[in-house]
Each structure stands twice: as structure tokens, then as C-alpha cells.
């Protein structure tokens, strides 16, 4: 606090003599003081003017000090509040602090004590405002607004991304579903010289047959039945349709789940990367490729290459720069940090945080859906919480906790990740009676991805549930 700083203080005190003494003392200490005599006037004044600190007597005509505190904490930029009372109890103090009071002071008190509290409360408010200003500035330049971590390997990824973004080099991002692959891809795009261009994404696993090629490269009128139908549906340029690679010109094409491409499609993509151009389906005019390629997969692509399921020459093309994102169970130190991060960004109901048993439960859980599942769990916990703090009872994760014995086949031999994924998805589906929307939410994946997994693992819906919804 500098010599020219004047702290704006509101005093709400119904005792005329005491209010006057407080006003004179704090004014003599260099503060800008306003005095009101009841709770209604205090709330109206706080809403119409800006104050740094408010001294509220807990017993006043109209609204009492705690009620005024409760209302003022809902304002956009509330002052720090000091509650003053002559009938102080421990319960009252705890209630005031829970409502957001800076401190609590019982009568009789020394005037010097009031001045110290006012200055400390002002310093706290200024510190919070400065932090908010810095966070706002960082949000404008932070390429990872949702990628919060203390995990050294992931922090190394975050530090490397800005350097990688400056080039046109292809990037491959690997990691389980929900680990943040799309966030990294978007950060690379934003930080690159192509940041003002389009970011076009394609979910390779959601398409089959010729659709991937036509989606990527586009088509001319009459190229095939689907193109002809699209032309008749209203295309104006003779039925021509630009593909995603053409639409991404000047920007970035993000190919998610690239390992799901079939052999013919892998070959088509390889030719484009090698030649730097392509033809629309049914077309004869060469189109120059002007998009950066970022690919991602949640599968073990190294094993697919070794097994001949993914072309090694394409793999070497897209694997120039690689980021491997760790699952959340391998960076448990981030779980409490991420939980607090998501809680602070959920609009509406404001909670004070997590109990110790909630943090313990969150940290012990294996998070098969990773960060996406954690975010969904926190959002649901906010709705389920019965008090001001989220406890372990409020967390909807107990029903889908994986028995650690499932990680082995009974003889102590560790099982492949694909087997664990299959068993866990089946378990969740059974727990929710095959309600795929609920199961997708619990798993932290989209309904489309869940449907693909059901087909991939060959699951059959139980006959007794065939007609249920």
C-alpha cells in the first residue's frame, strides 16, 4: 500500500456512538469511510458503490450482518468483509468464515486492531484481483487452457509444443481416450503461423469404405452414387464437393484415430503426403495440398506397424514428431489439481472444495476415461453434493471402480490393455443395463465412440433388454 492509496471502507454499525468513533479513527488513518446504520442500507450501498473492505455488525435492524455477507458475496466484485459482534460465539465465527468473511472480531476490540485487519483485508483483495488479471492475460496466450499438470513428462510436452508449432512437420499424438490429444493438436494449430487459418478435424474411425477418401479429397459430379446423390441434394457447382483436406488449405487437418484407416485408405493418404497433391474422386484436375497434418490415435500404433496392420511407410511419414500423452492413472499427482480446476470453472452453484476422503477416492480411482471422465465426474458431483463441500459419497465413481485383480488373468500375469478396456466397457454397460448414453458418460467417451467399441469387441445386447430403452 502506497502513501497515496486510500482504502474504501463501508461501516455498517447501528450503534451511533461506536459507528462515529470507527469513522473518525479510520478516516484519521487515511481511509475513505462511509457509514450506514442498518443491513438494508449496507446492502444497497455495497451494490451501488465500490468498496474494498466492509465492516458489518452482525446484529442490525433489517438484514443482519451474515445475511448482508451472503448477498454481497454474490456480487461481481465484492469487498472483503470483516464481521463485528458483541455476542460472538465459535459457531457464529465459523458461519461467517464459511460464507466468505475475511475475518471475525468480537467486541470489545482495540481500534488499532481494526486498522490492521482493514489493511490486511485490502491486501488480500488486491492480491486476488491481480491474480485474476494475470490469469486473464495468460488465458489469452496459454495454449493449454484445460491441460493442467504437475507431471514432469507432460510438462515437457507442453514446453515442446510451441517450438514444434513453428514448423510444417507432421505430428503424431498418441494416448488413451480422454488424455488430451485434441487439446495438444489445437494448441499446435493456434501457436503456428497457420493459427488464423481453419482447423479441420476428421474422426477416421467413424467412417468406412470409400467415405474416408471422399471426405478427405472431395469428389466431382458423378464420381459415384453417393456423390451423385449429394449433387442432386443441392450442390451448386455441378455437384463438385471439396474434401476436408482442401477445406483445411492454409490451416491444419487433424486426423483423429488415424490407426483405424483401412489399408487402401492408408495408401491414399501416403500418396498425398509424398506428392503434396491429390485428385478429387472422379476428377482430373490436381489439387495442391496446403494443410499441415496432425494425426492422433488411442491404439498401440507401434504394435500395429509391427503386425502389418498399419503401413510402416505411412507411419514414418506421420511420426516425424511424436507426443505420447500419459493416462491419468500414471499422473495421479494431477488428479486433485484437475479436480479443483474443473470445479472452479463450473457455472452456477459454487462449492468450497473437496473433503479429504473425496480427494483420496479421486486419487485412488484408475480413471479409464482419463481427464474427460474426471471432468464429467466433477460436473455430476456438483449436482449431487448435499453440502458446501464435495465428499466421497457425492462422487459417482464407486459403481464402476475396477477390481485390481482384473489386471491379471488369475495367475499373476499382466493382461493386455485391450483386454482391460473390453472388460471394463462390458462391466459399465452391464451396470447401467446397457443404457449406452449413460455408459458413454461414465466412460468419458462419446456415444459414437462407444458404439464403435461395441462393434469392435463384438458385444451382443442381452436378449431380455432387446426391447427396452
Residue pairs with C-beta under 8 A, 6 or more apart in sequence:
1 7
1 119
1 122
1 123
6 30
6 31
6 32
7 30
7 31
7 32
7 52
7 53
7 118
7 119
7 122
8 31
8 32
8 34
8 49
8 50
8 51
8 52
8 53
8 79
9 26
9 31
9 32
9 33
9 34
9 51
9 52
9 53
9 54
9 55
9 118
10 33
10 34
10 35
10 36
10 42
10 45
10 46
10 51
10 53
10 54
10 55
10 79
11 19
11 22
11 23
11 26
11 33
11 34
11 35
11 36
11 54
11 55
12 35
12 36
12 37
12 38
12 39
12 41
12 42
12 54
12 55
12 56
12 57
12 60
12 65
12 68
13 19
13 22
13 35
13 37
13 55
13 57
13 60
13 84
14 37
14 38
14 57
14 59
14 60
14 61
15 57
16 37
19 35
19 37
20 35
21 111
22 33
22 35
22 55
22 111
22 114
23 33
23 35
25 111
25 114
25 115
26 33
26 114
26 115
26 118
27 33
29 115
31 118
34 45
34 49
34 51
36 42
36 45
37 60
37 61
38 60
38 61
38 62
38 63
39 56
39 60
39 61
39 62
39 63
39 64
39 65
39 67
39 68
40 61
40 62
40 63
41 62
42 54
42 56
42 60
42 63
42 68
43 63
43 68
43 71
43 72
46 54
46 68
46 72
46 75
46 78
46 79
47 72
47 75
50 77
50 79
51 79
52 79
52 80
52 121
52 122
52 125
53 79
53 80
53 81
53 82
53 102
53 118
53 121
53 122
53 125
54 72
54 79
54 80
54 81
54 82
55 82
55 84
55 114
55 118
56 65
56 68
56 69
56 81
56 82
56 83
56 84
57 65
57 84
57 85
58 64
58 65
58 66
58 83
58 84
58 85
58 87
58 92
58 96
59 65
59 85
59 86
59 87
63 71
65 83
65 84
65 85
65 96
66 83
66 92
66 95
66 96
66 99
69 81
69 83
69 96
69 99
69 100
69 101
70 99
72 78
72 79
72 81
73 81
73 99
73 100
77 129
78 100
79 125
80 102
80 121
80 122
80 124
80 125
81 100
81 101
81 102
81 121
82 101
82 102
82 103
82 104
82 105
82 114
82 117
82 118
82 121
83 92
83 93
83 96
83 101
83 103
83 104
83 105
84 105
84 106
84 107
84 109
85 92
85 106
85 107
86 106
86 107
86 108
88 104
88 106
88 107
92 104
93 104
96 104
97 104
98 352
98 388
102 117
102 120
102 121
102 124
103 117
103 120
103 121
105 113
105 114
105 117
139 145
143 158
143 161
143 162
143 186
143 187
143 190
143 191
144 158
144 161
144 183
144 184
144 187
146 180
146 183
146 341
146 371
147 154
147 158
147 180
147 183
147 184
147 187
148 334
148 337
148 338
148 341
149 155
149 158
149 331
149 334
149 337
150 331
150 333
150 334
150 337
151 326
151 330
151 331
151 333
151 334
153 326
153 331
154 325
154 326
154 331
154 334
157 184
157 323
157 325
160 323
161 184
161 187
161 188
161 191
161 323
162 191
164 171
164 188
164 321
165 187
165 188
165 189
165 190
165 191
165 192
166 191
166 192
166 193
168 292
169 320
169 321
170 273
170 292
170 293
170 294
170 295
170 317
170 318
170 319
170 320
170 321
171 185
171 188
171 293
171 294
171 295
171 320
171 321
171 322
171 323
172 258
172 294
172 295
172 296
172 297
172 301
172 318
172 319
172 320
172 321
172 322
172 323
173 181
173 184
173 185
173 294
173 295
173 296
173 297
173 322
173 323
173 325
174 181
174 296
174 297
174 298
174 301
174 322
174 323
174 324
174 325
175 181
175 296
175 298
175 324
175 325
175 326
175 327
176 298
176 325
176 327
176 370
177 298
177 369
177 370
177 372
177 444
177 445
177 449
178 328
178 369
178 370
178 371
178 372
178 373
178 444
178 445
179 325
179 326
179 327
179 328
179 370
179 371
180 325
180 370
180 371
181 256
181 296
181 298
181 325
182 201
182 254
182 256
182 296
184 323
184 325
185 199
185 201
185 252
185 254
185 294
185 296
186 199
186 254
188 252
188 294
189 195
189 199
189 251
189 252
189 254
189 292
189 294
192 252
192 292
194 250
194 251
194 252
194 292
197 248
197 249
197 250
197 251
197 252
198 247
198 248
198 249
198 250
198 251
198 252
199 248
199 251
199 252
199 254
200 244
200 247
200 248
200 251
200 252
200 253
200 254
200 291
201 253
201 254
201 255
201 256
202 212
202 215
202 216
202 244
202 253
202 254
202 255
202 256
203 256
203 257
203 448
204 212
204 255
204 256
204 257
204 258
204 260
204 261
204 265
205 256
205 257
205 260
205 449
205 452
206 448
206 452
207 215
208 262
210 224
210 226
210 281
211 226
212 261
212 262
212 265
213 265
213 268
213 281
214 223
214 224
214 226
214 227
214 241
214 243
214 281
215 243
215 244
216 243
216 244
216 245
216 268
216 269
216 272
216 278
217 243
217 245
217 246
217 268
217 272
217 278
217 279
217 280
217 281
217 287
218 240
218 241
218 242
218 243
218 245
218 246
218 280
218 281
218 283
218 287
219 227
219 230
219 240
219 241
219 243
219 280
219 281
219 282
219 283
220 227
220 238
220 239
220 240
220 280
220 281
220 282
220 283
221 227
221 228
221 231
221 235
221 238
221 239
221 240
221 282
222 228
222 231
222 239
222 282
223 280
223 281
223 282
223 283
224 281
224 282
227 239
227 241
227 281
227 282
228 239
230 239
230 241
231 238
231 239
231 241
232 239
235 241
240 280
240 283
241 280
242 280
243 280
244 253
245 253
245 272
245 278
245 287
245 289
245 291
246 280
246 287
248 291
249 290
249 291
250 290
250 291
251 291
251 292
252 291
252 292
252 293
252 294
253 291
253 292
253 293
253 294
254 294
254 295
254 296
255 269
255 293
255 294
255 295
255 296
256 295
256 296
256 297
257 296
257 297
257 298
257 299
258 295
258 296
258 297
258 318
259 297
259 299
259 301
259 304
259 310
260 297
260 299
261 269
263 311
266 310
266 311
266 314
267 311
267 314
268 278
269 314
270 311
270 313
270 314
270 317
271 278
272 278
272 289
273 293
273 314
273 317
273 318
274 317
276 288
276 289
277 286
277 287
277 288
277 289
278 286
278 287
278 289
279 285
279 286
279 287
280 287
293 318
295 318
300 417
301 310
301 315
304 310
305 311
305 312
305 315
327 367
327 370
328 334
328 335
328 338
328 367
328 370
328 371
328 374
329 366
329 367
332 363
335 359
335 362
335 363
335 367
335 374
336 354
336 359
336 362
336 363
338 371
338 374
338 375
339 354
339 359
339 362
339 374
339 378
340 353
340 354
342 374
342 375
342 378
342 379
343 351
343 353
343 354
343 378
343 382
343 390
346 378
346 379
346 382
348 382
349 382
349 383
351 382
351 385
351 388
351 389
351 390
352 388
352 389
353 389
353 390
354 362
354 389
354 390
354 391
355 389
355 390
355 391
355 392
357 391
357 392
358 381
358 389
358 390
358 391
358 392
358 394
358 395
360 392
361 392
361 395
361 397
361 398
362 374
362 377
362 395
362 397
365 397
365 401
366 401
366 402
367 373
367 374
368 402
368 420
368 421
368 424
368 443
368 444
369 376
369 442
369 443
369 444
369 445
370 444
371 444
372 444
372 445
373 442
373 443
373 444
374 444
375 444
376 441
376 442
376 444
377 395
377 396
377 397
378 390
380 396
381 390
381 394
381 395
381 396
382 390
384 394
384 396
385 391
385 394
386 394
396 442
399 431
400 424
400 427
400 428
400 431
400 442
402 420
402 424
402 427
406 415
406 420
406 423
407 414
407 415
407 420
408 414
408 415
409 415
421 453
422 457
424 443
425 439
425 443
425 450
425 453
425 454
425 457
425 459
426 457
426 459
428 439
428 442
428 443
429 436
429 439
429 454
429 459
431 439
431 442
432 438
432 439
432 442
433 465
433 468
434 461
434 462
434 465
434 468
436 447
436 450
436 451
436 454
437 447
439 450
440 446
440 447
440 449
440 450
443 450
445 453
